[in-house]
Amino acid sequence: MKSVRHSSEVLFKNFKHLEVKIEPEQNAVWLYFNSQPRSCYTLILLKELGKFQSILKHHDGELTSNNIQTKIEYCVITSRHPVFSFGGDLNYFVECIENNDRESLLEYAKYCIDAVYYSYIGRELDIITISLIHGNALGGGFEAALSSQVLIAERSAEMGLPEVLFDLFPGMGAYNLLSQRVSHVMAEKIMLSGRLYSADEFKDMGIIDIVVEDGQGVEAVNSFIHSNRNRLNSFKAIRRIREISNPIDYQELIDIGEIWVDTAFKVSAKDIRTMKRLVRSQQKHAGNDAGITAVH
């Protein structure tokens, strides 16, 4: 068993777009998005997220780093980029649309749904998931953040679902996940507005749990983990109650994903040009915290 765990650790180190860091003192694992050449959900990143989730499930929530075996109670997702994530890989979307490759785009959608769904349910391992948001979290990036049970954002962070601005919609769980935190009417309003919201705005709506000053995000996560040690069972129980009273169904997400794919193949030539322009903007501004809009 030790050799299997060790091989899993080596596999993590071989990831290209996902950095896995285990913190035994916190009983936590930190996942850092590090996609290249820009901060978006590449196929590589999505597949590596899937591999990580499978490894975590296979080992019943236990991971080993530097010969230390850790029972994981918290999983934190964040980013090595100055932004959390611009969202889906627009360049890949355009390629699929122009090549009329529905199968590949649907496969991409399913990878996204798996990442969101298994983050939401904690991979059935009773793990508390936390999103640490800085910079922009847009489209699919915001959906990924919403899949966590706890959302912590730095004050300058901007979040939103701008897909509607070029005739798409956030199709990998946004409606379902937002409806866990706000009314269906408000979820639709956010999706249809296409605008970006500040961390404080979303905190007032009940979407963001904690807002901290810029640069204090990691400290805020550590403080949350430390302060909740003595009420961990209560927190997990309330989470399970929410899942029972307002469940998210996997097949429902898949059905919505198929609608998203169908919608993508109906966008206009103008919208495709807009996607290409945004890809160029993301590439140009890669590595800085510019407010570039991207979608999922």
Secondary structure, DSSP 8 states (H G I E B T S, - for coil): -HHHHHHHHHHHHT-SSEEEEEEGGGTEEEEEE--SSSSSB-HHHHHHHHHHHHHHHHTTTEEEETTEEEE--EEEEEESSSSSB--B-HHHHHHHHHTT-HHHHHHHHHHHHHHHHHHHTGGGTT-EEEEEE-SEEETHHHHHHHTSSEEEEETT-EEE-GGGGGT----SSHHHHHTTTS-HHHHHHHHHH--EEEHHHHHHHTS-SEEE-TT-HHHHHHHHHHHTGGGHHHHHHHHHHHHHHS---HHHHHHHHHHHHHHHTT--HHHHHHHHHHHHHHHHTTTS--------
